[in-house]
Amino acid sequence: MAKLKTGIIGCGGIANQKHMPCVRQTGLADIVAFCDIAVEKAEEAAKNFGTPDAKVFKDYRDLLKLDLDAVYICTPNRSHSEITVAALESKKHVMCEKPMAINYIEAQKMAEAAKRSGKLLTIGYQNRYRPDTQYLKKECAAGVLGDIYYAKARSIRRRAVPTWGVFLNEYEQGGGPLIDIGTHSLDLTLWMMDNYKPKSVTGVTFHKLNDQTEPANAWGPWDTKTFTVEDSAFGFIIMENGAAIQLETSWALNSLEVGEPLTLLCGTKGGADMFDGLRINGVKHDRQYEINPNFGAKGVDFYEGETMTPHFKEALTFLKAVRGEGELVVLPEQAMAVTRILDAVYESAKLGKQVVL
């Protein structure tokens, strides 16, 4: 089968560090078109990852006029929906970076466009492809944990505020750590529970540390004037079946309980968490047990274990699905539920009360 023809819209960090190298690594597709409002970024990406005749654009509408099989959308959150809908309507399959959209209404537009067009739409939740998450998903699907009725979704950083791009721009991104990294842990948790029907959400957001000028931040001091998004956010979600989820996320928080994206699950037959590696617990023969699966897979000369990164597996899964050789792992309906909850956390924090969905 001939290689797929793909295009990249948004040639910033996530495209250069994740998507473009992985598309090339799969060997299934060529990147033949690049677009960025800073056209020099598109030109640089074309030189590094494109075919010799790759085309460069400043306006994504011009790129979508080409005969392409699929496009990758790696732009700020605000434009995800607009560009995705246009791409689907131009008969392209779409991989859109997380989160699905800046809010639930825009996510709905994307899902509806996918149904109308009959084209594939998936969202960049690459953490589903990690060895530990793949293992835990199989355990959950096999019923090892039973009915999961309580969970925690954690993406906590002590001091790691991204200071580049538009991460601190509320208008472009829609928020801070909640929509940036909290989205990953919430996605993992809902996926493990196989539960996408929220009933109510109570949320709070904090903006407590933004004025610190010597914050010991991993990426250097932030601009206290442009840091307009929350530095931490917390939510409590009740699902339609009565299950409860505690959502914890921060870029900056005076806490030593850090890690991302992680999940804790409590079911009627057993439990699991990722807080110190993957740990699965339960009771068997009237005895409590705990297992810690080994994902190093060492012990054989010259073999260090996992050879495919989650990023690569994500690219391979999407491109094979476009070729009709497999199914998507991240479905738009699932990603839409994640965005719906994130949206409700922000709304609850703004209103100061519970939001009933």
GIHU-V217590 format. One line per field, one symbol per residue. phi: phi as a letter, one per 20 degrees, with the letter a starting at -180 (. if undefined). A space follows every 10 residues. Layout:
# GIHU-V217590
phi=???
This chain:
# GIHU-V217590
phi=.fffdccddo deffffedff ffgfffmebd edbccbfegf fffffffece fgdgdccddf ffffffedeb cddcdgggeg fgffgffffe mdfcddfffg bfbfffffff ffffffemef cccfefffef gfffffffff fenfemeedb bcdccddfbb efddldgeef ffdnrdfgee dffffffgff ffflcccfdb cccccccddf efecelfgdn geefeefdef ebbbbcddeg enfccddcbb ebbebeedqa ecbccccfda bbbdfbmecd cacblmcfcb ccgedfleod gmddogddfg ffffffffff fffmdrdfed efffffffff fggfffffff embfdee
